[in-house]
Amino acid sequence: MNGLAKYMAVWMISVFISSVAQVLLKVAANKKYPSRIREYLNPIVIVSYGIFFLSTILTMYALKYVPLTMSPIIEPCSYIFVPVLGWLVLKEKISKRRLLGMGIMLVGIAIFSM
């Protein structure tokens, strides 16, 4: 794997773990808490924000080596990761309309990357 591909993979991993954090926050939001403070100070929320922080560090690291012009290719992948993770973890349904939108995004990413 050449240097650029390695850093693009780091950035893609960053986008993926950010998507995981978003799904974890949704898991936390679906629970009932005895108080407002417990709603925000619970392990799932704290871990999610820790994952967001790690994602930011990985993205900044990757951006040292990957041109910013690659951002429209890598960042939109979160719009695909989040629904798929929601389907896997939360058993959410992916509508035909959302599938069509995800397909259009993949085509757009492919066209942009050429």
C-alpha positions in Angstrom: 0.0 0.0 0.0 1.5 3.3 -1.0 1.7 6.3 1.3 -1.4 8.2 0.0 -3.6 5.1 0.0 -2.5 4.4 3.6 -3.5 7.8 4.8 -6.7 7.7 2.8 -7.5 4.4 4.6 -6.8 6.2 8.0 -9.3 8.9 7.0 -11.9 6.3 5.9 -11.5 4.5 9.2 -12.0 7.9 10.9 -15.2 8.4 9.0 -16.3 4.9 9.9 -15.7 5.3 13.6 -17.4 8.6 13.6 -20.4 6.8 12.1 -20.2 4.3 14.9 -20.3 7.1 17.5 -23.4 8.6 15.8 -25.2 5.2 16.1 -24.1 4.9 19.8 -25.5 8.4 20.5 -28.8 7.3 18.9 -28.8 4.2 21.1 -28.3 6.4 24.2 -31.0 8.8 23.0 -33.5 5.9 22.7 -33.1 5.1 26.4 -35.0 6.6 29.3 -33.0 8.2 32.1 -34.0 9.1 35.7 -32.6 12.7 35.4 -31.4 15.2 32.8 -27.8 14.9 34.1 -27.8 11.1 33.8 -29.0 11.5 30.2 -25.7 13.2 29.3 -23.3 11.7 31.8 -23.7 8.0 31.0 -21.1 5.6 29.6 -22.6 5.4 26.1 -22.6 9.2 25.6 -19.1 9.6 27.1 -17.6 6.8 24.9 -19.3 8.3 21.9 -17.8 11.7 22.4 -14.4 10.0 23.0 -14.8 8.2 19.7 -15.6 11.5 18.0 -12.5 13.0 19.5 -10.4 10.0 18.2 -12.0 10.4 14.8 -11.0 14.1 14.7 -7.4 13.3 15.6 -7.3 10.6 12.9 -8.8 12.9 10.3 -6.3 15.7 11.1 -3.4 13.2 10.9 -4.6 11.9 7.5 -5.1 15.5 6.2 -1.4 16.1 6.8 -0.8 13.7 3.9 -4.0 13.6 1.8 -5.0 16.6 -0.3 -8.1 18.3 0.9 -9.6 17.8 -2.6 -10.2 14.2 -1.6 -12.7 15.3 1.1 -15.8 15.1 -1.2 -14.9 11.5 -1.8 -14.2 10.3 1.7 -16.5 12.3 4.0 -19.8 11.5 2.3 -19.2 7.8 3.1 -20.6 8.5 6.5 -24.0 9.0 4.8 -23.7 5.4 3.8 -22.1 4.0 7.0 -24.7 5.4 9.4 -27.8 3.9 7.8 -26.1 0.6 7.3 -24.9 0.6 11.0 -28.4 1.6 12.0 -29.8 -1.3 10.1 -27.3 -3.7 11.7 -27.3 -2.4 15.3 -30.7 -0.8 15.7 -32.7 -3.0 13.3 -33.9 0.2 11.5 -35.4 -0.2 8.0 -33.7 1.3 5.0 -36.4 2.6 2.7 -36.2 2.3 -1.1 -35.8 6.1 -1.2 -32.8 6.0 1.2 -31.3 3.1 -0.9 -31.7 5.2 -4.0 -30.1 8.2 -2.3 -27.2 6.1 -1.1 -26.8 4.7 -4.7 -26.8 8.2 -6.1 -24.1 9.2 -3.6 -22.0 6.2 -4.6 -22.3 7.2 -8.2 -21.4 10.8 -7.4 -18.4 9.7 -5.4 -17.3 7.4 -8.3 -17.7 10.2 -10.8 -15.9 12.8 -8.6 -13.0 10.4 -8.0 -12.3 10.0 -11.7 
